[in-house]
Amino acid sequence: MQLELTEQQKMIRNMVREFAEKEIAPIAAELDKKEEYPTKTLEKMAALGLLGIIIPTEYGGAGLDTVAYATVIEEISRKCASTGVITSVHNSLAAWPIIKYGTDAQKKKYLPLLAKGERIGAFAGTEPNAGSDLAAMKTTAELKGNHYIMNGSKTFITSGPKAGIVIVFAVTNKAAGTKGLSAFIVENTFKGYKVGSIFEKLGIRASQTSELIFENMEVPKDNLLGKEGDGFKIALSTLDGGRIGIACQAVGIAQAALDESISYAKQREQFGQPIAKFQAIQWMIANMATRIEAARLLVYNAAYAKDKGERISKHAAMAKLFASETAMDAVIDALQIHGGYGYTKEYTVERLFRDAKITEIYEGTSEVQRMVIASSLLG
Ligand SMILES: Cc1cc2nc3c(=O)[nH]c(=O)nc-3n(C[C@H](O)[C@H](O)[C@H](O)COP(=O)(O)OP(=O)(O)OC[C@H]3O[C@@H](n4cnc5c(N)ncnc54)[C@H](O)[C@@H]3O)c2cc1C
């Protein structure tokens, strides 16, 4: 088993770390406050190839492996979790299913647009009554001539108001249950496509999360992804990879909490000495660092398994479950180390505290991750 990054992976991580320090960190708090989408940052990231990290070079992407991708999402999220999730969804929930299941024509048409950042990618599975139970979705797509006519609505869609290419799941055969769901590549310019309400959120406020509404939307027959009835399989396999991205986001948030805690503990003095001299503070920092290292190794393990072409459901669920719980533990301790100052918007830990929680919820809650892990063990 490989426990060390390759020279290329280290080079990418260092390049993104430098970029995030220079371009993302200075504006992260402001974007969070204003709930402003990081459009300019995404343009800069596109120029560096970060919006096409996993897209093959023949379609204009960087063609990197999942481990390199993991380092990119961690380093971006370490400075801005909103930019982290936008990048993760764009790469692993929008580009990946096209890479894996798309026809040559679909790949040629859509992957270069995603790789160059000319269109932002999104994934629309969740509906008001279909969250953890995705198969309960009600959106329908009915084939009429050369088009599917899609009706329904999706909710909580990351990048919803900004996305140009959305992987949408809909029922094409109600009687067939999960085998009656299909996946489609939808463009925001299709007639009948509408962005609904944009949610005001606790954290990742710059990522813009919205409803999407489809009213007699005409989706060309050629935009069916995979075969009719493949939708559930496509959704689950895509989410397996997506969970690696969210686990990386969680590690990035946790690492930021540790960075902030170390620096604050060294400069804050009480009882005549830096609080870093108190064992109570040292133990919190030691626990944080240990859990983060373990979470990162679980992430690399899942990413490495994906690159080897193994089944990753269990690995990805374990990585996401542990990394997201690590992020929550880390931000709670980091805020405690900052005392009253951590409770104010003057300090980064306040934003980290709000950003961490979502990693235990989206792309499958922690309860769902435990279900995935248990079912892979118990059958
Ligand atoms: C900010 C944000 C961004 C998102 N981005 C996207 C996106 O881009 N695309 C997309 O499709 N979706 C997205 N989602 C939706 C997200 O994936 C869902 O919110 C999540 O899967 C949970 O679904 P739910 O909110 O309906 O909760 P529910 O499924 O209603 O769950 C409520 C509670 O019940 C628990 N529960 C449910 N079923 C079981 C069970 N069988 N056993 C034990 N406990 C159970 C859950 O774990 C949870 O604690 C996003 C959500 C948010 C908040």
The ligand as an ORCA input file, in Angstrom:
! r2SCAN-3c Opt
* xyz 0 1
  C     -25.980     22.905      1.665
  C     -26.502     21.683      0.997
  C     -26.027     21.358     -0.267
  C     -26.536     20.229     -0.928
  N     -26.139     19.956     -2.216
  C     -26.784     18.984     -2.913
  C     -26.533     18.802     -4.316
  O     -25.701     19.495     -4.925
  N     -27.255     17.858     -4.979
  C     -28.176     17.080     -4.367
  O     -28.796     16.247     -5.029
  N     -28.421     17.214     -3.028
  C     -27.761     18.150     -2.309
  N     -28.020     18.319     -0.961
  C     -28.996     17.449     -0.316
  C     -28.376     16.504      0.709
  O     -27.652     15.491      0.061
  C     -29.500     15.975      1.607
  O     -29.896     17.059      2.453
  C     -29.092     14.788      2.450
  O     -28.867     13.665      1.628
  C     -30.130     14.424      3.503
  O     -31.427     14.431      2.990
  P     -32.577     15.254      3.752
  O     -32.035     16.614      4.001
  O     -33.829     15.134      2.995
  O     -32.709     14.557      5.157
  P     -33.598     13.245      5.508
  O     -33.298     12.166      4.542
  O     -35.003     13.662      5.698
  O     -32.973     12.836      6.897
  C     -33.344     13.432      8.148
  C     -32.665     12.651      9.252
  O     -33.131     11.286      9.260
  C     -32.030     10.410      9.141
  N     -32.403      9.227      8.367
  C     -33.018      9.187      7.159
  N     -33.162      7.926      6.759
  C     -32.641      7.141      7.735
  C     -32.484      5.736      7.919
  N     -32.907      4.852      7.008
  N     -31.902      5.286      9.051
  C     -31.463      6.175      9.991
  N     -31.571      7.507      9.882
  C     -32.144      7.984      8.768
  C     -30.950     11.219      8.449
  O     -29.653     10.674      8.661
  C     -31.140     12.580      9.090
  O     -30.530     12.596     10.341
  C     -27.480     19.405     -0.281
  C     -27.940     19.747      1.023
  C     -27.477     20.867      1.645
  C     -28.014     21.229      3.000
*
